[in-house]
């Protein structure tokens, strides 16, 4: 992979990370703090929805975003011909 491809790969990686972290920030801050009062009018399994998002929802969203990141990075790696196993062997 030449320098231009490395820069493009890294730019796409950073854009993906920024997008996923923005989603997590919006869910965590928005649902857990900004919109907690309206969300608390909705009750799920005996708990106000705003409370649920503040306590559990943002964590579950974060775990889901990690899974999305893994899948998307696997596709990006394949697009640029990056194989983790080959890199480990060559760097050892």
C-alpha positions in Angstrom: 0.0 0.0 0.0 1.5 3.3 -1.0 1.4 6.6 1.1 -1.7 7.9 -0.7 -3.7 4.7 0.0 -2.5 4.8 3.7 -3.7 8.3 4.1 -7.1 7.5 2.5 -7.4 4.4 4.7 -6.7 6.4 7.8 -9.0 9.2 6.8 -11.9 6.7 6.3 -11.1 5.1 9.6 -11.2 8.5 11.4 -14.4 9.5 9.7 -16.0 6.2 10.8 -14.8 6.6 14.4 -16.0 10.2 14.5 -19.4 9.3 13.2 -19.9 6.4 15.7 -18.7 8.5 18.6 -21.0 11.3 17.6 -23.9 8.8 17.7 -22.9 7.6 21.1 -22.5 11.2 22.4 -26.0 12.1 21.1 -27.6 9.1 22.6 -25.7 9.4 25.9 -26.0 13.2 26.4 -29.3 13.7 24.5 -31.4 10.8 25.8 -29.7 10.6 29.3 -29.6 14.4 30.0 -31.2 16.7 27.6 -34.4 14.8 26.8 -34.7 12.9 30.0 -37.9 14.6 31.2 -40.0 13.9 28.0 -38.5 10.4 27.9 -39.5 9.8 31.5 -43.1 10.0 30.5 -42.7 6.7 28.7 -42.4 3.7 31.0 -40.6 0.5 29.9 -40.6 -2.6 32.1 -41.5 -0.4 35.1 -38.7 2.1 34.6 -38.9 5.6 33.0 -37.3 5.6 29.6 -35.0 8.5 30.4 -33.7 6.7 33.4 -33.2 3.5 31.3 -31.2 5.4 28.7 -29.0 7.1 31.3 -28.3 3.8 33.1 -28.4 1.1 30.4 -29.2 2.5 27.0 -26.0 4.4 26.3 -24.0 1.4 27.3 -25.9 -0.9 25.0 -25.6 1.6 22.2 -21.9 1.8 22.8 -21.6 -2.0 22.6 -23.6 -2.0 19.3 -21.4 0.8 17.9 -18.3 -1.3 18.7 -19.9 -4.2 16.7 -20.6 -1.8 13.8 -17.0 -0.6 13.9 -15.6 -4.1 13.8 -17.8 -5.0 10.8 -17.1 -1.8 8.9 -13.3 -2.0 9.6 -13.3 -5.6 8.3 -14.8 -4.3 5.1 -12.4 -1.4 4.9 -9.4 -3.7 5.5 -10.7 -6.0 2.8 -11.1 -3.0 0.4 -7.4 -2.0 1.0 -6.1 -5.6 1.0 -5.1 -5.6 4.7 -4.9 -8.9 6.4 -4.2 -8.9 10.1 -2.6 -12.3 10.1 -0.1 -11.3 7.4 0.8 -8.2 9.3 1.5 -10.1 12.5 3.7 -12.6 10.6 5.7 -9.9 8.8 6.2 -7.8 12.0 7.2 -10.7 14.2 
